[in-house]
Amino acid sequence: MTATLAAPRTLPIAPKTLPLGKALNAGLRRAMDEDPKVILLGEDIGKLGGVFRITEGLQKDFGPNRVVDTPLAESGIIGMAVGLAIRGYRPVCEIQFDGFIYPAFDQIVSQVAKLHYRTSGNVKMPITIRVPYGGGIGAVEHHSESPEGYFAQTAGLRVVSCSNAADANTMIRQAIASDDPVLFFEPKRRYWQKGEVDVTASLDDAYPLHKARVVRAGTDATIVAYGPLVTTALQAADIAAEEGHSLEIIDLRSLSPLDMDTIAASVRRTGRVVVTHEAATFLGIGAEVAARVQEQCFFSLEAPVLRVCGFSTPYPPAKLEEHFLPNADRILDAVDRALAFGQN
């Protein structure tokens, strides 16, 4: 009698616990493994692995022709990416710091955002532009800015921001796979924040790139945040819970397009909403959210939409950061005002 060998059992691979920065690295590696047309461009991203080591080890494994150390010229980086995209590549550009993106502004707004339209859809711009942004690291000027609003207002660009390691890994792969240009804003002060990441997951079943997520359910008020302030909003919700208040936290994830369905559904449940981000209050993403909530949810609102954001000043020196950045106390103050509205 011939013995029958049992088929080997495939065990599920447990998610890894990774810092957000390492999750980005794993996502970039996966994208490069799966598509030889993915090319990384940026200042010091090769041997050094970038200022924040997000591309660490990738040049060693994929070579200098796919992980390209560029001159210190952001306009040149984006211009090179445009040429590569026209030739069928999927360039991923790193802007070393948020405040360095302005020399590339003309290329991004005048070329990257418009070439698809200018050519009646015949030329695609599958360019991903990675931007470490926001404060909280004690850096000097030009290193702690929040320029996302400039690009969210620009037709032809998609603008997203991750807030945790799992989303960082998935969203960077989704951005690279997109045929449209994506501005990918990375909250630099969260690079070391850890979370569970399934580095083997397929994009087929991934959460949609441009859909917001309710990260904490609540009934008394809605907090809308994105990027670095999602963690801050969750901290505020923990404190509020001790005081008997239930806050629902929405992570926007996508700034353009904006998922108003998720926001509106939450506001209709809670009747109160606070929007928070590090960028200045004046003409920020929060202004657009507030306007749309007023348009779509007017009869559900129990209080005005309130905003807790950065001040309309240039980013301050490091010793003043804690006074500039929105924190849990400022968010909770706005929540208290929203809850108290109409009570007297």
Phi and psi in degrees as a GROMACS rama.xvg file:
@    title "Ramachandran Plot"
@    xaxis  label "Phi"
@    yaxis  label "Psi"
@TYPE xy
-86.4974  128.158  THR-2
-72.4766  141.225  ALA-3
-101.525  122.663  THR-4
-82.9721  132.587  LEU-5
-71.2378  143.129  ALA-6
-65.7568  139.08  ALA-7
-59.8893  140.033  PRO-8
-87.7029  127.449  ARG-9
-89.3208  117.169  THR-10
-88.9871  140.743  LEU-11
-64.2903  142.79  PRO-12
-87.2973  121.76  ILE-13
-70.1949  144.559  ALA-14
-58.7252  147.425  PRO-15
-91.7002  150.129  LYS-16
-93.4506  114.618  THR-17
-131.871  147.256  LEU-18
-66.0744  156.314  PRO-19
-55.0804  -41.6191  LEU-20
-61.7971  -42.1943  GLY-21
-69.5128  -31.8199  LYS-22
-65.5913  -38.3202  ALA-23
-62.6979  -44.2694  LEU-24
-57.9975  -44.8939  ASN-25
-64.6318  -36.909  ALA-26
-66.704  -41.8548  GLY-27
-63.2253  -42.866  LEU-28
-61.212  -43.6195  ARG-29
-63.1719  -42.9838  ARG-30
-63.212  -39.9242  ALA-31
-70.1046  -35.6066  MET-32
-62.8214  -40.6931  ASP-33
-84.6908  -19.6356  GLU-34
-142.772  109.863  ASP-35
-67.7683  -8.71293  PRO-36
-83.8766  -6.11326  LYS-37
-80.1797  121.392  VAL-38
-128.06  134.081  ILE-39
-98.6293  137.339  LEU-40
-129.598  140.429  LEU-41
166.952  170.458  GLY-42
-82.8601  119.164  GLU-43
64.8651  24.2627  ASP-44
-85.2126  -10.134  ILE-45
-82.1702  -99.404  GLY-46
-59.146  -40.7851  LYS-47
-72.2726  -31.677  LEU-48
84.0211  16.1157  GLY-49
85.8845  159.332  GLY-50
-56.6361  -39.1016  VAL-51
-100.497  8.89113  PHE-52
62.5872  28.1962  ARG-53
-69.3473  -31.436  ILE-54
-102.9  19.7546  THR-55
-56.8973  130.604  GLU-56
83.5224  -9.85858  GLY-57
-76.1199  -37.3753  LEU-58
-66.465  -37.7014  GLN-59
-60.9801  -38.4469  LYS-60
-88.3787  -29.094  ASP-61
-112.277  -9.80124  PHE-62
90.4016  160.921  GLY-63
-72.6883  -11.8202  PRO-64
-82.8952  -14.5204  ASN-65
-113.009  -17.4188  ARG-66
-124.505  95.9358  VAL-67
-102.268  119.219  VAL-68
-75.9923  120.298  ASP-69
-102.498  164.981  THR-70
-64.5072  166.288  PRO-71
-78.1588  74.9473  LEU-72
-152.782  92.911  ALA-73
-62.1906  -37.4526  GLU-74
-61.7456  -39.0157  SER-75
-66.9941  -37.6365  GLY-76
-60.9719  -48.0257  ILE-77
-70.8765  -37.1826  ILE-78
-61.1271  -41.6432  GLY-79
-62.9472  -39.5178  MET-80
-64.4595  -37.3265  ALA-81
-61.356  -46.6335  VAL-82
-61.5371  -42.5703  GLY-83
-63.6905  -41.208  LEU-84
-63.7207  -39.4997  ALA-85
-61.6003  -32.1861  ILE-86
-88.0293  8.33887  ARG-87
98.3534  4.865  GLY-88
-88.2986  168.855  TYR-89
-121.011  82.3412  ARG-90
-74.0393  142.743  PRO-91
-120.561  112.405  VAL-92
-100.106  135.127  CYS-93
-103.19  122.949  GLU-94
-92.1735  117.307  ILE-95
-55.8882  -42.6219  GLN-96
-139.815  152.142  PHE-97
-49.2012  -45.8072  ASP-98
-71.6235  -6.02614  GLY-99
-91.0852  -1.13994  PHE-100
-77.4048  -17.5007  ILE-101
-65.2571  -34.6459  TYR-102
-62.0774  -21.0313  PRO-103
-95.4041  1.20753  ALA-104
-58.4693  -43.6244  PHE-105
-61.624  -45.4931  ASP-106
-61.7429  -43.095  GLN-107
-67.398  -47.5283  ILE-108
-80.2294  -36.8987  VAL-109
-87.7274  -28.5451  SER-110
-113.78  -61.7319  GLN-111
-55.9648  -44.6475  VAL-112
-73.4658  -19.3014  ALA-113
-116.035  -16.6495  LYS-114
-61.9053  -37.5202  LEU-115
-60.8039  -43.1043  HIS-116
-71.9211  -41.5224  TYR-117
-62.2923  -27.7329  ARG-118
-103.174  16.6521  THR-119
56.6887  34.9287  SER-120
84.4746  1.88236  GLY-121
-77.3019  -24.6285  ASN-122
-113.304  125.36  VAL-123
-99.656  154.117  LYS-124
-122.871  70.1348  MET-125
-78.0864  64.6925  PRO-126
-107.801  131.466  ILE-127
-109.55  127.148  THR-128
-114.443  107.278  ILE-129
-84.3007  130.139  ARG-130
-132.701  104.217  VAL-131
-65.7688  126.085  PRO-132
-139.664  166.452  TYR-133
90.1934  172.521  GLY-134
-100.471  -159.248  GLY-135
93.956  4.09223  GLY-136
-115.747  6.24365  ILE-137
68.6599  32.7644  GLY-138
-91.8763  164.457  ALA-139
-79.2835  178.703  VAL-140
-57.7233  154.931  GLU-141
74.1114  4.09405  HIS-142
-120.319  5.98522  HIS-143
-143.791  37.9053  SER-144
-98.8601  167.964  GLU-145
-129.627  80.6362  SER-146
-90.4289  15.038  PRO-147
-61.4686  -30.9767  GLU-148
-63.2044  -34.2936  GLY-149
-57.3258  -40.6901  TYR-150
-88.6728  -29.9784  PHE-151
-63.9287  -27.4498  ALA-152
-82.6575  -8.21185  GLN-153
-92.985  114.511  THR-154
-61.4633  139.765  ALA-155
100.51  -9.46314  GLY-156
-112.83  142.82  LEU-157
-102.905  139.528  ARG-158
-130.228  122.37  VAL-159
-133.093  160.812  VAL-160
-147.718  125.786  SER-161
-85.5894  158.731  CYS-162
-127.399  -9.13529  SER-163
-147.659  168.284  ASN-164
-64.4696  -43.3102  ALA-165
-62.4239  -45.6293  ALA-166
-66.3589  -37.5811  ASP-167
-57.1588  -45.5633  ALA-168
-64.7297  -45.0039  ASN-169
-75.7248  -44.5594  THR-170
-67.6167  -33.1428  MET-171
-68.1696  -35.4975  ILE-172
-68.6279  -39.9446  ARG-173
-65.4625  -39.2885  GLN-174
-63.2373  -44.4583  ALA-175
-64.4067  -35.1076  ILE-176
-75.4858  -14.8618  ALA-177
-72.0572  141.666  SER-178
-81.7552  -7.23298  ASP-179
-101.033  154.148  ASP-180
-68.9381  137.304  PRO-181
-125.916  126.081  VAL-182
-88.649  117.987  LEU-183
-110.831  101.699  PHE-184
-91.2208  122.912  PHE-185
-108.905  123.518  GLU-186
-73.4158  98.8493  PRO-187
-61.5177  -30.1412  LYS-188
-77.1512  -4.43923  ARG-189
-104.195  5.55  ARG-190
-55.5522  -30.3491  TYR-191
-98.279  2.80245  TRP-192
-79.6802  126.596  GLN-193
-93.7719  155.161  LYS-194
-163.938  167.009  GLY-195
-78.7449  133.266  GLU-196
-134.369  126.8  VAL-197
-92.9765  95.8845  ASP-198
-74.9637  -7.91772  VAL-199
-100.383  -2.51465  THR-200
-65.6055  147.154  ALA-201
-85.5079  148.157  SER-202
-71.6859  -15.4894  LEU-203
-60.2569  -34.5043  ASP-204
-106.284  12.2511  ASP-205
-73.8265  153.012  ALA-206
-61.2333  136.587  TYR-207
-57.0867  139.14  PRO-208
-59.5613  -37.1724  LEU-209
-105.384  26.1962  HIS-210
-111.554  132.268  LYS-211
-71.4054  163.095  ALA-212
-132.136  133.718  ARG-213
-79.6239  109.282  VAL-214
-94.0733  -11.6038  VAL-215
-154.348  125.617  ARG-216
-80.7291  146.951  ALA-217
-160.317  173.09  GLY-218
-126.03  -19.3023  THR-219
-93.3813  -33.9271  ASP-220
-161.585  154.353  ALA-221
-106.239  130.653  THR-222
-108.233  121.329  ILE-223
-104.383  123.545  VAL-224
-143.247  172.047  ALA-225
-155.619  162.772  TYR-226
57.1436  -131.126  GLY-227
-64.9512  -23.7328  PRO-228
-87.9956  -1.77465  LEU-229
-64.4186  -44.8421  VAL-230
-60.4615  -42.7844  THR-231
-62.5613  -41.9105  THR-232
-63.7783  -38.7004  ALA-233
-65.9031  -37.6962  LEU-234
-62.2266  -42.3532  GLN-235
-61.7196  -39.0874  ALA-236
-64.9073  -37.1033  ALA-237
-62.3278  -43.7223  ASP-238
-65.5414  -43.5345  ILE-239
-60.9557  -37.5192  ALA-240
-61.5045  -36.0931  ALA-241
-66.0317  -22.8247  GLU-242
-98.6199  6.75941  GLU-243
89.9591  13.2323  GLY-244
-110.574  139.816  HIS-245
-108.45  111.786  SER-246
-106.8  134.066  LEU-247
-95.3824  130.697  GLU-248
-111.218  125.813  ILE-249
-111.212  127.252  ILE-250
-94.6496  111.488  ASP-251
-59.9685  -43.2509  LEU-252
66.0377  -50.0714  ARG-253
-114.147  127.564  SER-254
-97.8111  -25.3939  LEU-255
-154.822  111.756  SER-256
-72.1182  161.435  PRO-257
-103.523  129.092  LEU-258
-86.0665  86.1102  ASP-259
-75.9304  -20.8834  MET-260
-61.7999  -44.939  ASP-261
-66.9628  -42.0037  THR-262
-64.2159  -49.1849  ILE-263
-62.398  -40.1738  ALA-264
-61.217  -39.4649  ALA-265
-68.3303  -45.946  SER-266
-63.2741  -35.5245  VAL-267
-67.4293  -24.2826  ARG-268
-80.956  -39.0697  ARG-269
-99.9851  -31.0934  THR-270
80.7209  -5.06664  GLY-271
-140.113  143.784  ARG-272
-146.174  138.081  VAL-273
-124.219  130.426  VAL-274
-109.706  135.441  VAL-275
-136.39  136.87  THR-276
-157.99  163.338  HIS-277
-76.7653  -28.7834  GLU-278
-63.1522  160.917  ALA-279
-57.5715  148.506  ALA-280
-61.9244  -43.9734  THR-281
-64.9245  117.912  PHE-282
59.7653  26.2984  LEU-283
-83.5009  -178.61  GLY-284
-58.3037  -35.0809  ILE-285
-60.662  -31.7929  GLY-286
-64.9915  -40.8078  ALA-287
-67.2485  -43.1822  GLU-288
-60.7466  -45.7219  VAL-289
-61.315  -43.2896  ALA-290
-63.0953  -43.0649  ALA-291
-70.973  -36.9688  ARG-292
-61.4742  -42.6993  VAL-293
-62.6124  -39.2221  GLN-294
-68.7679  -41.3457  GLU-295
-97.0813  -22.3455  GLN-296
-127.225  23.2578  CYS-297
-53.0983  -44.7991  PHE-298
-81.1046  -3.61251  PHE-299
-97.6946  -14.4924  SER-300
-76.3009  133.603  LEU-301
-102.747  -6.65517  GLU-302
-158.301  160.674  ALA-303
-61.5083  152.302  PRO-304
-71.8946  128.212  VAL-305
-111.728  149.666  LEU-306
-122.175  136.966  ARG-307
-125.096  103.572  VAL-308
-139.525  -175.304  CYS-309
-71.1904  162.681  GLY-310
-85.3653  158.546  PHE-311
-83.3288  63.2424  SER-312
-137.735  158.798  THR-313
-57.3864  153.074  PRO-314
-60.347  134.717  TYR-315
-81.2415  170.456  PRO-316
-60.8659  161.534  PRO-317
-56.2089  -36.2995  ALA-318
-68.706  -12.6861  LYS-319
-107.322  2.16978  LEU-320
-55.3914  -44.5077  GLU-321
-64.6233  -22.6531  GLU-322
-85.2881  -21.2874  HIS-323
-89.6291  -43.8417  PHE-324
-75.4146  137.016  LEU-325
-59.242  137.256  PRO-326
-129.076  -179.091  ASN-327
-61.287  -36.6503  ALA-328
-63.2032  -44.0381  ASP-329
-66.6503  -37.7724  ARG-330
-65.1214  -44.4676  ILE-331
-67.6079  -32.2976  LEU-332
-61.1476  -42.8999  ASP-333
-65.984  -39.2134  ALA-334
-60.618  -45.188  VAL-335
-59.604  -41.0077  ASP-336
-66.7679  -38.4343  ARG-337
-66.0548  -42.7533  ALA-338
-68.4872  -30.8451  LEU-339
-82.9971  -14.2843  ALA-340
-62.5824  128.657  PHE-341
81.3746  -0.122762  GLY-342
-82.0214  -23.0429  GLN-343
